[in-house]
């Protein structure tokens, strides 16, 4: 513990916990003892402790003193199989013969994750240069993001995010009482200098390396080298990568997690295999994965093995691999067709990867309403933005190239009419 102000003292405790110097359940010095040790007033230490307690970092337990809040339990391995002839009267399982036969039944005390799904995940991650020694299965990308954030952050912590940013991430941060710190992006991803400024106050970074939603950015190898140099100055920052589009993103995966102590990469199967599958693959450092699975064991227990087996079968299927390749090619053609038609009309837009194109406008709500009147439903950018400029988001997933011509014409007409209005 160090510092001569409440903010600095609280920050030193945060740092000690992140580095493992203060373990879960560790007792902190009494207020007066800490004040004497640091050469500050008891009121200063009390203010620091109060701040940490309000954020859930520490808990006061009366005469037992003030302690670091207990962390989530780590995931326990499944129990060893019973020896031959032993009757299982301990696991709490129903009789499988008395359950419906519509699918293979899975009892309690089995493995958390389907081995074939983990095998497919390991192949995917290693192909994209993401360490795959520790894996978990979660119920979608946002479920993975939330679980990782809950294990590492406390209410009031600050999280660097892309600006514009996916609305689901912003809503999630608000629900967790976490504070978003905007970092602007261009077509190559996060801008390095703003990222450095953001990380001076942020405890975590959420980044979408490709198919960034809504702007369609994709981190290039050149940009990644610069970003890794920035991140090297902040070794304790948690990095959470969201690869929601996976193999249909239309850009290679470029990761920032190498050499990090605290990191996770979540890869959803929703865009590539179907939104209702509700399965995502999670890679991360050993502690993070163990804590995520430990928390799962207290709640959902596991992601349904029925869903996991379906996902594993699909990922191992040659037919699925061919379909994914066709989907990636088709989405790229549709995205590039719209960008090309907009460019012909002098309209700047963004979308080097993914399923969306981001078009800057002067009055996003008015443009969205005018386009709706012409038969096009698009999203106004307000809910995606923190400090970035107005825009609309256009999802190209079902926009055929021939339709891109008509949309571009309609958008141009709307944009011109809005530009001619008073006050624009």
N, C-alpha and C positions, 0 to 999 in steps of 0.2 A: 504494500500500500504506500502511495506517495502522493504529493501535491500540496499546494498551499491555499487551495480554494475548494469549495464543495464540488464544482464541476470536475476539477482535475482529480480529486480523490475518487469520485465515482468512476471516472474514466479509467483510473489505474486498476480499480477492482474489475471492471469489464475486461480489460486487457489480460489481467492475471487469470481470469476464468477462461478466456479464449485460448490462452497458451497452456492451460492445464496446470498452472502454478497454484491455483485455488480449485480444489476438487469439489464435486457435488457434496453438500453437507458440511463443508469446512466451516469452522467457527471463526467469525471476525472478532477483532479486539473490541472490548467495551468502548463506548464513546469517549470516556475520559482517558482511558489508556491510549487509544488511538490519537487523541488530541495531544497528549503529552509526547508521544513518539514523533508526531509530525510537527510539533511546535505551532499548533494552531489552536483556536478556541474550540471548546466542546460544541458550541453552536454550529461551527463550520462542519465538523464531522457529522453531527446529527442531521444537518441538511443534506449531506452526501448520502447518508444511510436512508434518509426519507425518500430521496430521489430513486435510489436503487430498489427500495421496497415497493414504491408505487409502480415501477416497471416490472416487478415480479422477479428481479434478479436475486434478491435476498429475502429472507423471512425472519421475523422476530418471534422468538419462542419463549417469552417471559424470562424466567430465571435461567433457562438453558442458553440464553444469549441470542445473538444474531448469526444466522448461518446462510451459506450459499444455498439457493433453492435446489432441491433434488432434481436431477435430470431424469429424462425418460429412461425406463429400463432398456438395456440392450437386448437384442433378440437372442433368445435361448435356442440351441439346436434341438431338433426333434429327439425324443427319447429313443434309446436303442431298442431294436426289436426284441420282443419277448422270446425267451428260450422255448424250444419245442415242448409242448405239453402244458405250458402255463396258460391258464384261463384269464382273460383280460376282464377284470371286474373293477378297473381303476379309471379308465379313460372317459367314462361318461357318454360313450357312443350309443346311439340307438341300434337296434338290430337291422342290419342292411337288408335282410330278407323281407322286412316289413315296410320298406320304403319303395316309392314308385320306381319302375324300371325304365323310365323315359330316357335316362342318361346314366352314365357310370357314377355311382355314389362315392363320395369322398368322406372318410371318417375324420373325427378330431385326431390330434396327435400325428397327423401326417405331415409331410413337408409343406412349407408355406407356398412354394413356387414350383410350377411344372418344369421338370428338368429340360424338356425339349424347348420350352419357351426361353429358358435361360440360355440354352445353347444358341438359339437364333439371335438373342439379344447380344451375346458375347461376340458372335461373328460380325454383327452389324457395327457394334461399337469399336471393335478392334480394327475393322476396315476403315473406320473414320478417325483412327488414331486417338480414340478415347479409352483410357485405362478401364479394363473390364474385370478386375479382380473381385470386385464387390458389387453385387447387383440385387435389385429388389423389383417387385411388381406392384404398381399402384393403379388407382382407378382414374386414369386420365392425367393429362399434363398439369392442370391446375391443382389436382389432388397431390401430385408429387411436389409441386412448388410449395404448396401450403405446408405439407408435412416437413419439408426441409427447413423452411423459415421458422416454424414453430419450435424446432429443436435447437436452433441457434440464436434466435432473436427474442427480444422482449418488447412489450408495448413502449412506444416512444423512440425506438431505434429508427435509424434512417437507412433507406434502401435506394441506391442509384438505379434508375430505370431509363430506358430509351424514351425519347420524346420526339414524335408521338409514340404512344405505348398502347398495347392491347388493353381494352377496357376491363377484361377479366382480371388482369394483374392489378390494375389500379383499384378495382373494387375489393380484391382480396386484401391488398395492403390496408385499405381503410377498415376492413372488418377486423384486422389483427392489430389495429391502432399503431401501424407502422407508417413512417413519413416518407413519401416518395421524393427523391431528389432528381430532377430532370437532367438528362444528358442528350443533347441533340445528335441526330444521325444524318448521314448522307447515304448514297447508294452502297458505300463500302462498310457501313456499320457505324459504331460509336465514334464520335470525334475525340481524339486523344486528350487535348488540353482541357476541354470541359469535363472529361472523365476524371482527370487528375484532380481538378478542383472539387468535384463531387465526392471523391473518395476520402478527402480530408475530413469529412464529417460523417460519411456513411459506413455502416458496419457490413453491408452486403451489396452485391450487384446482381441484378437479373438481366440477362442478355439473351437475345434471340439471334444465333449466328447466321441463320439463313431464313428466308421466307418471313422476314420481320413483319409483324402485323401491327399497323396497317401499311407501312411505307415500302414493304417489299425489299428491304436492304439485305445484303449478304456480305458477311465479313470476308475480305480478300486476304490471301496469305501476307501480302505487303502490309496491310492495315493491322493484321493480327500481330505481326512482329513488333509494331509500335505499341499496340495496346498491352502486350505482354510486358514490355519495358515499363510502362506506366504501372501496371499491376504489381510488378516486382517491388515497388516502393511501399506496398500495402500488403505484406505477407499474411496478415490475419484476416483480411477481408474475405467473407464467404462469397463464392461465385456460383450462381445458379444459372445454368444454360437450359433454355427451353427450345427443344427441337420439335415443335408441334407438327410440322409438315413432313418430317422424315424424308423418305426416299423419293417423294414426289415434289420436293421443294424446287427442283430445277437449278440447284447450285451445290457444289461440294461442301461438305461440312468442315469448318475450320474452327477448332476449339481453342479456348484460352486457359484450360484447367491444368495443363502440365506443370508439375512442380508445386502445386498448391496444397496446403494442409487441409483446407475446408472447401469442398466443392461438390457439386452434383450436376449431372446431365439427365434431363428427363426427355424421353422420346415417346410421344403419343402415337398410337396406331389409329386415331380417329380419322385423320384426313386421308390416310392411305388405305385402311381396311374397313372403316365405317364408324361414324360417331357413336352408335349405340353399343359398340363392343366394350367401351369403358375400360380399356386396358392401356397402360403405358409402362415403358421400361425405364428403370432408374439405375444409373451408375453413379458411384460416388466414393469418397474416402471411406475407410473401414468404419470409423466412428459414426459418421453420418448414416450410413446404410444400417448399421446395427441399431441405432437409436430410432430410425424410421420404422424398422420392423418390430422393434420393441413396443413402440407406440401402437402399431397396427394390432399387436397381440392383445392390447387392452380394449380395442374397439371392434373394427370389422374382422379382426383375426387374420383373414387372408382375402385376396381377390379371388372370386369364384373360379375354381378349377375348370368348371364347364367353359367359362370364357377363356381361361388361359389355354386350354387344349384347342379350342377353335382358333385362337390366335397363333398357336404353335403350328397347327396343321396348315394354316394359310401361309405363314412365313416360310415353311419348308416346301411349299408347293411350287413347282416350276411354272405352273399356270399363273399363280399369283405374281411371280417375279416378272413374267412377260406383261401382265396387266399393269403392274407398277411402272414398268418402263414405258408402256404406251401412255399411261396417265401423265407421267412426267413430261413426255414429248408433247402431248396434246395441250396441257396447261401452259407450257412454254409458248407454243404457237399462238394460243388465244391471248396470252398476256402481251406478247410482242406485236401481235396484230393491232391491239388497241393502242399501244404506245406509238406504233408507226402511224396510225391514222390520226392520232392527236398531234403528233409532231408535224404531219403534213399541214395542219391547220395552225401551226405556230403555238401549240399548247404544250407547256412543259409538264411532265408527269414523272412519277417514280414507280419502279417495280421491276427490279432485276431478278427477282425470284418470288416464289410463292403464288398465292391465289388472289392477290389484291394489287390494285393500282391506286396510288395516292396522287390526287390532282389538286394542287394549290388553287384556291379561289379567294375572291375578296369577301364574299358573303355566303358562307357554306350552307346555312339553313335555307336561304332564299334559292340558291342554286338547286339544292336537293328537292325542294318543293316544286320548282319549275320543271325539273326532270321527271318528277312523279307525274306531273300533268301531261307529259309526253310519253308516258308508259314505262319509265325507268325508275326502279327503286334503288337508291344508293344511300349510304350512310353519311350524314354530316359529321365532320371530324371533331366536333367539340368535345365529345366524351373521350377521345383518344389523346387529346392534347393537354399539356401542362403549361408550357411557355412557348411552344412552337406556333407557327402561323396557321390560319384557317385553311381547310382543304376538305375534300370529300373522298371517301373510300369506295372504290368500285371493285366488287368481286367478279373475277373473270372466269370462274370455274365453268359456267354454262354459256358464256358469251362466244358464240361462233365468230370466226373472222368476218363473215359477211355481215353479221350484226354489228361488228365493231365500227363499220363504216357509218351505219345509221346512227349509232350512239354518238360517235364523234361529231357528226353533223348537228345533232340535237344539242350536244354540249356546247359546241361553238356558238350556235344561235343563242343559247341561254347566256353564255358568258358575255357575248357582245351586248345583248340587251341589258344585262346587269351593269356592264361597264359604262353604259350611256345614261344610267340613272343618276339623278342629283345626289351629291354626297359621296360618290364612289371615287 
